[in-house]
Amino acid sequence: MKPAIPMSEQKTAPDSPELLSNWQQLLKQINEHAAPVPNAEDLKKSELFINRELSWLDFNDRVLNEAADATVPPLERLRFVAIVSSNLDEFFMIRVAEIARTVAADPGQRYPDGLKASEVYGQIRERVLAQKTRQAQVFSEIIETLRQNGIEIHAHFNGDTELDAGIKERLPLVKIFLRQAKDAFPALPAGRIHVFVRFAKEYAILSIEDKAGRLIELPGSRRFALAERWLCAKAAELFPGREVIEAFPFKIIREANMRVRPEDEETLEEQIIQGLEGRSRGKPVRLEVDAPQYSEGAFFLATTLRLDSAAMYRFDLPLDLMTLMRIYDSDERDLRYPAIEPKLPSPLENPQRMFALLRRHDILLHHPYDSFDAIVNLMDQAARDPQVKRIYHTIYRAGQQSPLMESLKEACRQGKKVTVYVEIKARFDELNNMRWMSELKKAGASVVPALGHFKVHSKVTQIIREENGGEVSYLHLGTGNYHPKTARQYTDLGLLTSDATLGSDISAFFETIS
């Protein structure tokens, strides 16, 4: 890759007379067409704003467009259609849950775009119904395309004894609750797939304990079966002597937003642990039913969960499509995009020359095409280099295993001063980040206390190295997490630099959050 020009060497305008004339002409054209600067009151006009929640649904529609595109390889289409479901689940856990609270407290509250909270809630339902209806159609097309390519996902069962036998042998653990309508409803964890079976005077709930196990891989060719759909088809056999009126899979989405109170006597860590313990028992915000039509059983579930009809969603579409990512991870490489093989830029192949290289010019990395090993190697080199005296680092998501965390601990063992900000409020990574915080403290790092209501999303590393009687600041500034696995999946940029001005800014940044 071509090295970036150090910021200290960048010019504000060209030097040559000819280029300078062109530059002035360009500036003149820009100024002539520049919009007037609005005053503060104009910036409050609702027509200038797009509703955040509806805009997010537009984004998820764009993901669904990728799944619907027949020119996209079949397994990539499966991955996109699964991501749509996963995205939507988190959208309800966090954003819709918050809007539902607002509607309950003050339905007339307006957002910057002028919509009332109740209007946003209603429009979300309309948009989600349309999105999921289209997703069901796209999923059916993908299933057929996969079948034509030798991968079969069984979701309908019509008495194939050989297929039934294969499923029975591999059926995941299922917990059964048998209840009458007057009995207390069982405590069902969020995110799992359950099957509701209705009889004349009672009902049963079959809870699939192993979330991943609901996708049963059958022997022989690439064949899979959905356990919950099979359990519905076999409900009469599972409950002999009872008349089965209906059976369908369902899933409960619960609120997962964690509210921290920095002013409380309890530490932030204690509040987060309490919040995590209560997340699986959070308030239900959505009931999703996999069935061809609404039914008495579905309305019974919604009523029992204290959900109104606006929070119940019914589609003829399997639940939790992310489980199907196991199929994507198979060896069918011809049905996926060619694998990206990240390359380490040749100037960075020798980690011991990294600091000397960055003294000469900046380097801009483009992941996943440029290997994240460049950052891993830099941190490892910094941990072991006797001239490095201090390391500052921020963590948002790092993964269960992290070579960067190991480098920071090694730096502590080498006697360097290590200062780290670990964002323990990173959603769904809270527990893992508290573990890293504890390990880094134990290693001797100075861990900056969390900033109350604020989250630190910055991806910043500063390495202070002694050179020629002074100190030089080396930086990595990135758009993506310090997470080697996701660095192979997401498109991000990372700047490596020794620019003194940026170094001063980052020093001020760490002083501020500390």
Secondary structure, DSSP 8 states (H G I E B T S, - for coil): ---B--GGG--SS-SSHHHHHHHHHHHHHHHHT------TTGGG-GGG---HHHHHHHHHHHHHHHHH-TTS-HHHHHHHHHHHHHHHHHHIIIIIHHHHHHHHH-TT-B-TTS-BHHHHHHHHHHHHHHHHHHHHHHHHHHHHHHHHTT-EEE------HHHHHHHHHH---EEEEEEETTS------TT-EEEEEE-SSEEEEEEES-TGGGEEEETTTTEEEEHHHHHHHTHHHHSTTS---EEEEEEEEE-------TTSSS-HHHHHHHHHHHHTT--EEEEEEESSS--HHHHHHHHHTT--GGGEEEESS-S-GGGGHHHHTSS-GGGS------B--GGGS-GGGHHHHHHH-BEEEEETTB-THHHHHHHHHHHH-TTEEEEEEEES---SS-HHHHHHHHHHHTT-EEEEEE-TTSTT-HHHHHHHHHHHHHHT-EEE---TT-----EEEEEEEEETTEEEEEEEEESS-S-TTGGGTS-EEEEEE--HHHHHHHHHHHHHH-
